[in-house]
Amino acid sequence: CTSIIAEDEKGRMFHARNLDFGLFLGWDIKHSTWIVNRALKPLVLNLDFQKRNKTVFKGVTFAGYVGMLTGIKSNIFTLSMNERYSLDGGFMGILEWIFGVNSSWVGFLMRSVLENATSYKEVKKELVETKLIAPAYFILGGKSGEACVITRTREDSMDVWELDVKQGMWYLLETNYDHWNQPMFLDDRRTPAMKCMNRITQKNISLPTLYDVLSTKPVLNKLTTYTALMSVDDGTLETYLRDCPNPCMPW
Amino acid sequence: RAQDIPPYTEDCRTGTYPPTGPTFKGNASWYTINLDLPPEERWNKVIKDKKKEIVNLMQVIKDLVEAFDPTGQVIRLVDYKLPILLDSLPYPFNEEIQGIADASGLPVGEVIFYNIFYELSCL
């Protein structure tokens, strides 16, 4: 996955993500793609969660999956999650959960905060402090000046990386590696994505230019299921199903 | 233009929005989930429209699992043991999952498996 939060010179916040899924889950030779990834695409949905006919939040999910991996609460926050690889991963978390350890499922926690939280600070606190069954990166954006990437182990938060526009850090970009380490050489989507972001500059950042970044290979790759674009200020959520015709990296 | 191995040299794309062309496969469709409904009824419309695709995905996953476990033990574990966990899942997700299983005709264990797939895939 690749998630980006950026703030333009007028203080507008944009949040965009590619959801990549299905690595090593069967290769379809005929269509030159991953089998599970191909089966998932028709299930991608935009959802408008309502109470008393009023929107509470909007999100992107797969039909049949009740959690959320991407979502927006208009005028309050935007949220996405990227997978974090760890030896102390979800399998151990599930075993502990079966034996009674009180931990949260990542997709369920995201939906809960989208449904119930009323401020950026509240969401951040919950994502930092709640015990999880699997490690993850949470990419959270709010209003001007509010954005962070939370690096989570199952137990606690390893790092909270904050947006700092005054210091020239006008965007945060997270793939599937801790931001203080180099990504794996064979899976470096961070460098090309940052190259494109730096070329666009803060002055020209917008949802269309973020779509450009997420359309550049290998940020776009054979695992990319959808691209979602969000703008917290006006509640925009747009989701596009993606394909990556050859030549294209398998991840 | 794109290389198959790093370092990557494809130029940054520009002018790709609004999406068109071979990398764009369509818009995600919109559905409303009414949170005032009982949890087991909230997803009925979605499942009615997407039942075929969900069943197809589960079959794809089952085929993959069977390639590694031809005896079918893992699938039996999912179908017969996972449902025990349903009541331990947090409300309202447990009841929504039950509703999805009822509407799709899939075994509840397979719907649970699908809903905890992120955690399982972290293995």
Interface residues (C-beta under 8 A of the other chain):
Chain A: L25 G26 I35 V36 A39 L40 K41 P42 L43 V44 L45 N46 L47 D48 F49 Q50 K51 R52 V56 V60 A63 G64 Y65 V66 G67 L69 E83 Y85 S86 G89 G90 F91 G93 I94 W97 I98 S104 W105 V106 G107 F108 R111 E115 I133 A134 P135 F185 L186 D188 T191 P192 K195 C196 R199 I200 L207 P208 T209 Y211 D212 V213 S215 T216 K217 P218 L220 Y226 T227 E238 T239 Y240 L241 R242 D243 C244 P245 P247 C248 M249
Chain B: A2 Q3 D4 I5 P6 P7 Y8 E10 D11 C12 R13 T14 G15 T16 Y17 P18 P19 P22 T23 F24 K25 G26 N27 A28 S29 W30 Y31 T32 I33 N34 L35 D36 W43 V46 I47 D49 K50 E53 I54 N56 L57 V60 I61 D63 L64 A67 L85 S88 L89 P90 F93 E96 I97 I100 S104 V111 Y114 N115 I116 Y118 E119 L120 S121 C122 L123
